[in-house]
Amino acid sequence: ARYALLVATSETGVAVGMTELCVCPSPVPIHVKAALDIPDASLYISNLAVSAEHRRQGVGEALVGWCEELGGRWGHRHVLLHVERDNAPAIAFYKTLGFTKVTRDIDWYTRIRRSDLAAQNTIVLFKELQPDGIAPDQARAGPHQGEPLDQELL
């Protein structure tokens, strides 16, 4: 199993954003996995958060970009994540990064044993990566390029 906690910091070393990346059982139905050639063990982004005063400054995009880069180094071609169905700002953000909706997932919280959140509805978003971890439509200079990853994570 693989796991990474990625933290973005300000120039003064204060954490301004974070996300988690892991390899886990794919959260999509079998017929969707087959159609998109998604393996049983999938690259998965969770818990992306950026402090309010640092939003819309490229921090979230950089964190997702680092996840894509690291996932590529781990040998993955796809990345998945869940987002609340009614969280329009998050869905719009991920769409600008090239994610597309794959399926609704009405029992995600039940499956991860969070029955306190079971009334919430999520969708699964998907993005294809190139072998180097950069999505085909994102192969450009940007905040995720350069030396973002600590070699200890690899």
QUIRAVEN-V790396 format. One record per run of one state. SS is the DSSP state (hx for helix, st for strand, lp for the rest). FROM is the first residue (numbers start at 1). TO is the last residue. Records with the same first field share a line. If there is no record, write none. Layout:
SS->FROM-TO  FROM-TO
This chain:
lp->1-2  10-14  26-29  37-40  51-51  55-58  74-77  85-87  97-99  106-107  112-114  118-121  130-134  139-150  154-154
st->3-9  15-25  41-50  78-84  100-105  122-129  135-135
hx->30-36  52-54  59-73  88-96  108-111  115-117  136-138  151-153
